[in-house]
Amino acid sequence: MSVSASATARRLAAVTLAAGALVGSVALPASAADHGNRRHPAVEITNVHPDSVGRANHSNFVLNQQWVELTNTTRHAVNLNGWTLSDRDGHTYTFHHYRLDGRATVRVHTGFGHDSRRDLFQDRRAQVWDRRDTATLRNEHGRVVDVKSWGGERHFDGHHHGDSR
């Protein structure tokens, strides 16, 4: 009887292993496919106030009426240290020692001012954002996180979400 019980135990173990392998092979492609889907980035360009009402005035007041708004769409804070925000002409602002809280929004103004949790300042003396322009947000590794273009036929109006690796 012990030989028969031993053979039954081996068959049962073999069936269990085969069933586990089958389930694993079916589940693997489904989970692998999930990694290919693009997710919305944790930080998005949510609003832009580009051309300061068409004024060519370079006063600090007018420059600070020009801004790009970023929103953290997650519940967790995101460290933006080393991230960049740039226009299509290559004007680039680099974030230093800034952490965007979960579900929070920050405006990046063109002119001079005192940085706070809700407002950051590029400290520039001339306008950056044109009536037709593109804002590109990159993470600390230089990967595109989000892009927003506006104005004109050559640019699309809306977002392009980069890879969020």
Contacts in CASP RR format, 6 or more apart in sequence:
PFRMAT RR
TARGET T0000
AUTHOR 0000-0000-0000
METHOD contacts of the structure
MODEL  1
MSVSASATARRLAAVTLAAGALVGSVALPASAADHGNRRHPAVEITNVHP
DSVGRANHSNFVLNQQWVELTNTTRHAVNLNGWTLSDRDGHTYTFHHYRL
DGRATVRVHTGFGHDSRRDLFQDRRAQVWDRRDTATLRNEHGRVVDVKSW
GGERHFDGHHHGDSR
38 161 0 8 1.000
38 162 0 8 1.000
38 163 0 8 1.000
38 164 0 8 1.000
39 161 0 8 1.000
39 164 0 8 1.000
40 73 0 8 1.000
40 161 0 8 1.000
40 164 0 8 1.000
41 73 0 8 1.000
41 137 0 8 1.000
41 145 0 8 1.000
41 146 0 8 1.000
41 161 0 8 1.000
41 162 0 8 1.000
41 164 0 8 1.000
42 72 0 8 1.000
42 73 0 8 1.000
42 74 0 8 1.000
42 76 0 8 1.000
42 78 0 8 1.000
42 164 0 8 1.000
43 70 0 8 1.000
43 71 0 8 1.000
43 72 0 8 1.000
43 73 0 8 1.000
43 78 0 8 1.000
43 80 0 8 1.000
43 83 0 8 1.000
43 100 0 8 1.000
43 137 0 8 1.000
43 145 0 8 1.000
43 146 0 8 1.000
44 70 0 8 1.000
44 71 0 8 1.000
44 73 0 8 1.000
44 146 0 8 1.000
44 159 0 8 1.000
44 161 0 8 1.000
45 68 0 8 1.000
45 69 0 8 1.000
45 70 0 8 1.000
45 135 0 8 1.000
45 137 0 8 1.000
45 146 0 8 1.000
45 147 0 8 1.000
45 148 0 8 1.000
45 159 0 8 1.000
46 69 0 8 1.000
46 70 0 8 1.000
46 71 0 8 1.000
46 105 0 8 1.000
47 68 0 8 1.000
47 69 0 8 1.000
48 67 0 8 1.000
48 68 0 8 1.000
48 69 0 8 1.000
48 129 0 8 1.000
48 135 0 8 1.000
48 148 0 8 1.000
48 150 0 8 1.000
49 65 0 8 1.000
49 66 0 8 1.000
49 67 0 8 1.000
49 68 0 8 1.000
49 69 0 8 1.000
49 129 0 8 1.000
50 66 0 8 1.000
50 129 0 8 1.000
50 130 0 8 1.000
50 131 0 8 1.000
50 133 0 8 1.000
50 150 0 8 1.000
51 66 0 8 1.000
51 127 0 8 1.000
51 129 0 8 1.000
51 130 0 8 1.000
51 131 0 8 1.000
52 62 0 8 1.000
52 63 0 8 1.000
52 65 0 8 1.000
52 66 0 8 1.000
52 127 0 8 1.000
53 62 0 8 1.000
53 65 0 8 1.000
54 131 0 8 1.000
55 62 0 8 1.000
58 125 0 8 1.000
58 126 0 8 1.000
58 127 0 8 1.000
60 111 0 8 1.000
60 112 0 8 1.000
60 113 0 8 1.000
62 127 0 8 1.000
63 109 0 8 1.000
63 110 0 8 1.000
63 111 0 8 1.000
63 112 0 8 1.000
63 124 0 8 1.000
63 125 0 8 1.000
63 126 0 8 1.000
63 127 0 8 1.000
64 109 0 8 1.000
64 110 0 8 1.000
64 111 0 8 1.000
64 112 0 8 1.000
64 113 0 8 1.000
64 121 0 8 1.000
66 109 0 8 1.000
66 110 0 8 1.000
66 111 0 8 1.000
66 127 0 8 1.000
66 128 0 8 1.000
66 129 0 8 1.000
67 107 0 8 1.000
67 108 0 8 1.000
67 109 0 8 1.000
67 110 0 8 1.000
68 85 0 8 1.000
68 107 0 8 1.000
68 108 0 8 1.000
68 129 0 8 1.000
68 135 0 8 1.000
69 105 0 8 1.000
69 106 0 8 1.000
69 107 0 8 1.000
69 108 0 8 1.000
70 85 0 8 1.000
70 100 0 8 1.000
70 105 0 8 1.000
70 106 0 8 1.000
70 108 0 8 1.000
70 137 0 8 1.000
71 103 0 8 1.000
71 104 0 8 1.000
71 105 0 8 1.000
72 78 0 8 1.000
72 100 0 8 1.000
72 101 0 8 1.000
72 102 0 8 1.000
72 103 0 8 1.000
72 104 0 8 1.000
72 105 0 8 1.000
73 103 0 8 1.000
74 102 0 8 1.000
74 103 0 8 1.000
75 102 0 8 1.000
75 103 0 8 1.000
76 102 0 8 1.000
77 99 0 8 1.000
77 100 0 8 1.000
77 101 0 8 1.000
77 102 0 8 1.000
78 99 0 8 1.000
78 100 0 8 1.000
78 102 0 8 1.000
79 98 0 8 1.000
79 99 0 8 1.000
80 95 0 8 1.000
80 98 0 8 1.000
80 99 0 8 1.000
80 100 0 8 1.000
81 95 0 8 1.000
81 96 0 8 1.000
81 97 0 8 1.000
81 98 0 8 1.000
81 99 0 8 1.000
81 140 0 8 1.000
82 94 0 8 1.000
82 95 0 8 1.000
82 96 0 8 1.000
82 139 0 8 1.000
82 140 0 8 1.000
83 94 0 8 1.000
83 95 0 8 1.000
83 137 0 8 1.000
83 138 0 8 1.000
83 139 0 8 1.000
83 140 0 8 1.000
83 145 0 8 1.000
84 92 0 8 1.000
84 93 0 8 1.000
84 94 0 8 1.000
84 95 0 8 1.000
84 136 0 8 1.000
84 137 0 8 1.000
84 138 0 8 1.000
84 142 0 8 1.000
85 92 0 8 1.000
85 93 0 8 1.000
85 95 0 8 1.000
85 108 0 8 1.000
85 135 0 8 1.000
85 136 0 8 1.000
85 137 0 8 1.000
85 138 0 8 1.000
86 92 0 8 1.000
86 93 0 8 1.000
86 135 0 8 1.000
86 136 0 8 1.000
86 138 0 8 1.000
87 128 0 8 1.000
87 129 0 8 1.000
87 130 0 8 1.000
87 133 0 8 1.000
87 134 0 8 1.000
87 135 0 8 1.000
87 136 0 8 1.000
88 133 0 8 1.000
88 134 0 8 1.000
88 136 0 8 1.000
89 130 0 8 1.000
89 133 0 8 1.000
91 124 0 8 1.000
91 128 0 8 1.000
93 108 0 8 1.000
93 120 0 8 1.000
93 122 0 8 1.000
95 120 0 8 1.000
98 106 0 8 1.000
98 115 0 8 1.000
98 120 0 8 1.000
100 106 0 8 1.000
101 117 0 8 1.000
104 117 0 8 1.000
104 118 0 8 1.000
105 118 0 8 1.000
106 117 0 8 1.000
106 118 0 8 1.000
106 119 0 8 1.000
106 120 0 8 1.000
107 118 0 8 1.000
107 119 0 8 1.000
107 120 0 8 1.000
108 120 0 8 1.000
108 121 0 8 1.000
108 122 0 8 1.000
109 119 0 8 1.000
109 120 0 8 1.000
109 121 0 8 1.000
109 122 0 8 1.000
110 121 0 8 1.000
110 122 0 8 1.000
110 124 0 8 1.000
110 127 0 8 1.000
110 128 0 8 1.000
110 129 0 8 1.000
111 121 0 8 1.000
111 122 0 8 1.000
111 123 0 8 1.000
111 124 0 8 1.000
111 125 0 8 1.000
112 121 0 8 1.000
112 123 0 8 1.000
112 124 0 8 1.000
113 119 0 8 1.000
113 121 0 8 1.000
113 123 0 8 1.000
114 121 0 8 1.000
115 121 0 8 1.000
122 128 0 8 1.000
129 135 0 8 1.000
131 150 0 8 1.000
131 151 0 8 1.000
132 150 0 8 1.000
132 151 0 8 1.000
132 152 0 8 1.000
132 154 0 8 1.000
132 155 0 8 1.000
133 149 0 8 1.000
133 150 0 8 1.000
133 151 0 8 1.000
133 155 0 8 1.000
134 147 0 8 1.000
134 148 0 8 1.000
134 149 0 8 1.000
134 150 0 8 1.000
134 155 0 8 1.000
135 147 0 8 1.000
135 148 0 8 1.000
135 149 0 8 1.000
136 144 0 8 1.000
136 146 0 8 1.000
136 147 0 8 1.000
137 144 0 8 1.000
137 145 0 8 1.000
137 146 0 8 1.000
137 147 0 8 1.000
138 144 0 8 1.000
138 145 0 8 1.000
139 145 0 8 1.000
141 165 0 8 1.000
143 162 0 8 1.000
143 163 0 8 1.000
143 165 0 8 1.000
144 160 0 8 1.000
144 162 0 8 1.000
144 163 0 8 1.000
145 161 0 8 1.000
145 162 0 8 1.000
145 164 0 8 1.000
146 159 0 8 1.000
146 160 0 8 1.000
146 161 0 8 1.000
146 162 0 8 1.000
147 159 0 8 1.000
147 160 0 8 1.000
147 161 0 8 1.000
147 162 0 8 1.000
148 158 0 8 1.000
148 159 0 8 1.000
148 160 0 8 1.000
149 155 0 8 1.000
149 156 0 8 1.000
149 157 0 8 1.000
149 158 0 8 1.000
149 160 0 8 1.000
150 157 0 8 1.000
150 158 0 8 1.000
151 157 0 8 1.000
END
